[in-house]
Amino acid sequence: MAKQYWKPSNMLYPVPAVLVSCADENGRPNVMTAAWAGTICSDPVMLSVSIRKERLTHEIISKTGEFVVNLTTEDLAKVTDYVGVKSGRNIDKFALKGDLKLTPSPSDKIKAPGIAESPVSLECKVVQVLELGTHDMFIAEVVSTDIDEKYLDENGKFDLAKAKLLAYSHGEYYGLGEYLGKFGYSVKKN
């Protein structure tokens, strides 16, 4: 087996394509797409998102200390891409129409809105910011998990497969594949 050795690159893919929503001090909402987000702790529940310093969302989160990470679906693929390439400095991303429409949804614990079309919205409060070069990493505690009830099964359990989540891999979007097993299935006795 032959391997090629490339210069250092971010090839840790696929990752979730998420919508990061926030609101400025005057309550004006904004949203952007981020692919560099992830779980970092389970108790307390914490996540991180890395955002370029020149982004409006970076400016807003730096001032307010809060944001919402909204999971995306295959149905949200086009708007996920659109709000990732357009700046909230130039357009109101919550005023878009048709298949680009996003609806701000009230959060339970913070002022920043979630996104109504998202199956899961994670309300976050920043606890630390790491300056890392082109991006700053916002480390945040998840203070509320907001679930769209249409994704609950008959037992009240969240059925993520129904959501048809979106993933990002090196500049491209993908729907998640078929179910292969759950954690621990490789050691479970038959």
Backbone torsions as a table, in degrees:
resi	resn	phi	psi	omega
1	MET	NA	126.6	-179.9
2	ALA	-98.7	140.8	174.9
3	LYS	-121.9	148.6	172.1
4	GLN	-104.7	146.9	179.1
5	TYR	-110.9	111.9	-177.8
6	TRP	-100.5	168.8	172.4
7	LYS	-64.9	159.4	-179.8
8	PRO	-55.4	135.7	179.0
9	SER	-150.0	163.1	178.6
10	ASN	-89.5	82.8	-178.7
11	MET	-107.5	24.8	177.7
12	LEU	-86.2	80.3	-175.0
13	TYR	-128.8	160.2	-2.9
14	PRO	-78.5	162.3	177.0
15	VAL	-132.8	161.6	177.1
16	PRO	-69.5	141.4	169.7
17	ALA	-94.0	113.9	-176.1
18	VAL	-117.7	158.4	172.8
19	LEU	-104.1	122.2	178.5
20	VAL	-99.8	114.9	179.6
21	SER	-108.4	150.9	-178.0
22	CYS	-156.2	176.5	175.5
23	ALA	-145.2	140.0	179.9
24	ASP	-75.2	-178.4	-176.4
25	GLU	-61.3	-22.3	178.9
26	ASN	-93.4	3.5	178.7
27	GLY	86.8	4.1	178.5
28	ARG	-73.7	119.0	-177.3
29	PRO	-80.1	155.3	174.1
30	ASN	-145.2	158.9	178.3
31	VAL	-146.6	145.8	174.6
32	MET	-142.8	161.1	176.1
33	THR	-92.1	139.4	174.9
34	ALA	-136.2	140.2	175.5
35	ALA	-111.0	-11.6	-178.8
36	TRP	-101.2	72.4	179.2
37	ALA	-135.9	148.7	179.3
38	GLY	-170.0	164.7	176.6
39	THR	-73.8	137.3	178.1
40	ILE	-127.6	-14.3	180.0
41	CYS	-160.7	145.7	179.2
42	SER	-101.4	-20.9	178.5
43	ASP	-148.5	99.6	3.7
44	PRO	-73.7	158.4	179.7
45	VAL	-68.5	120.7	-177.5
46	MET	-139.1	152.8	175.3
47	LEU	-141.5	171.5	176.2
48	SER	-132.5	152.9	171.5
49	VAL	-142.0	133.9	-180.0
50	SER	-105.2	128.4	-173.7
51	ILE	-133.0	136.8	176.6
52	ARG	-60.3	141.7	-175.6
53	LYS	-62.8	-28.9	-176.7
54	GLU	-83.3	-4.2	-178.6
55	ARG	-75.2	143.2	176.9
56	LEU	-58.9	-39.4	179.5
57	THR	-59.4	-40.2	177.2
58	HIS	-58.9	-46.7	-179.8
59	GLU	-59.9	-46.1	-178.0
60	ILE	-65.8	-47.6	-178.6
61	ILE	-64.2	-37.2	178.7
62	SER	-60.5	-35.3	-178.9
63	LYS	-83.3	-39.5	-172.8
64	THR	-94.6	-27.1	180.0
65	GLY	74.3	20.3	178.7
66	GLU	-150.0	156.3	179.4
67	PHE	-166.3	171.1	176.8
68	VAL	-125.9	132.4	173.0
69	VAL	-99.0	119.7	-177.0
70	ASN	-111.3	123.8	177.2
71	LEU	-68.9	149.6	-179.0
72	THR	-112.3	160.5	-178.2
73	THR	-125.8	170.7	175.9
74	GLU	-58.2	-36.7	178.3
75	ASP	-65.1	-23.3	-179.6
76	LEU	-97.4	7.9	-173.8
77	ALA	-58.0	-46.8	-176.1
78	LYS	-65.3	-46.9	-179.6
79	VAL	-69.6	-31.9	176.0
80	THR	-60.5	-45.0	177.7
81	ASP	-66.0	-45.6	-175.4
82	TYR	-59.0	-49.3	-177.4
83	VAL	-73.0	-10.3	174.9
84	GLY	-85.4	-21.0	-178.8
85	VAL	-107.6	-11.8	178.3
86	LYS	-105.7	146.5	-178.0
87	SER	-97.2	138.3	174.2
88	GLY	-68.3	-10.2	174.1
89	ARG	-71.4	-24.5	-174.6
90	ASN	-107.8	-25.3	-178.6
91	ILE	-140.5	155.6	172.6
92	ASP	-89.5	105.3	-174.9
93	LYS	-69.4	-16.5	176.3
94	PHE	-92.0	5.1	176.5
95	ALA	-105.2	5.8	-179.5
96	LEU	-71.2	158.0	-176.1
97	LYS	-120.3	171.4	174.9
98	GLY	63.1	-136.4	-177.5
99	ASP	-76.4	3.4	174.2
100	LEU	-104.0	2.9	-175.2
101	LYS	-73.2	130.8	171.3
102	LEU	-125.8	140.6	-177.4
103	THR	-113.6	120.7	176.0
104	PRO	-65.8	139.2	-178.0
105	SER	-122.0	132.8	-179.5
106	PRO	-59.4	139.5	175.3
107	SER	-91.1	161.9	-178.2
108	ASP	-86.0	-39.6	-171.1
109	LYS	-115.0	-13.4	-177.0
110	ILE	-132.6	170.9	-179.2
111	LYS	-83.7	-27.4	180.0
112	ALA	-64.3	138.8	-179.4
113	PRO	-81.9	153.6	166.4
114	GLY	-88.6	-168.4	177.7
115	ILE	-121.6	120.8	-174.9
116	ALA	-58.7	-33.6	-177.3
117	GLU	-76.8	-8.8	-178.9
118	SER	-82.8	138.7	177.6
119	PRO	-70.5	-29.3	-179.4
120	VAL	-140.6	129.6	175.2
121	SER	-123.6	126.6	-177.9
122	LEU	-106.9	108.0	179.6
123	GLU	-76.1	129.6	-171.8
124	CYS	-130.0	142.7	171.4
125	LYS	-118.4	127.8	-177.6
126	VAL	-67.6	132.6	175.2
127	VAL	-113.5	-19.0	-179.8
128	GLN	-162.9	148.5	175.1
129	VAL	-124.4	126.0	175.9
130	LEU	-105.5	121.6	177.2
131	GLU	-83.8	121.9	-169.7
132	LEU	-127.6	24.3	-177.3
133	GLY	103.5	-121.1	-177.9
134	THR	-65.9	-26.6	-177.7
135	HIS	-122.4	152.8	166.3
136	ASP	-108.3	141.2	177.6
137	MET	-98.8	120.3	175.3
138	PHE	-93.1	114.5	176.3
139	ILE	-95.9	127.0	-172.0
140	ALA	-138.7	150.0	172.4
141	GLU	-89.6	134.4	175.7
142	VAL	-81.0	117.9	-175.9
143	VAL	-101.8	-12.4	174.6
144	SER	-161.3	142.9	174.8
145	THR	-115.0	115.5	-174.9
146	ASP	-104.3	120.4	-172.8
147	ILE	-113.6	133.5	172.7
148	ASP	-75.8	120.5	-174.4
149	GLU	-60.7	-22.0	-179.2
150	LYS	-67.0	-11.5	178.6
151	TYR	-99.1	9.1	176.9
152	LEU	-90.1	141.5	176.6
153	ASP	-85.8	-175.4	-176.4
154	GLU	-63.1	-18.5	178.1
155	ASN	-97.8	5.1	-179.4
156	GLY	81.2	10.0	178.8
157	LYS	-87.1	141.2	178.7
158	PHE	-71.0	127.6	180.0
159	ASP	-107.8	89.2	-175.9
160	LEU	-63.8	-27.1	179.9
161	ALA	-62.3	-32.6	178.3
162	LYS	-63.1	-27.8	-174.9
163	ALA	-73.7	-23.9	-175.8
164	LYS	52.9	65.1	-175.3
165	LEU	-64.2	155.5	-177.9
166	LEU	-102.7	140.2	176.0
167	ALA	-124.4	157.9	-179.3
168	TYR	-121.8	133.8	179.6
169	SER	-141.6	105.2	173.6
170	HIS	49.6	53.0	175.8
171	GLY	89.0	4.7	-177.9
172	GLU	-132.1	148.7	179.1
173	TYR	-100.4	142.8	178.9
174	TYR	-139.4	147.4	168.0
175	GLY	-79.7	152.3	178.2
176	LEU	-71.9	147.6	-176.6
177	GLY	-78.9	-163.9	-175.9
178	GLU	-74.3	156.2	178.0
179	TYR	-66.8	131.3	-178.8
180	LEU	-113.4	-21.1	-178.5
181	GLY	153.8	167.6	179.2
182	LYS	-108.9	167.0	-176.7
183	PHE	-51.1	127.4	178.6
184	GLY	91.8	-2.2	-176.8
185	TYR	-63.2	-24.6	-177.9
186	SER	-72.8	-18.2	-178.2
187	VAL	-115.5	-1.2	-179.0
188	LYS	-70.1	135.5	177.4
189	LYS	-77.5	141.1	179.7
190	ASN	-75.3	NA	NA
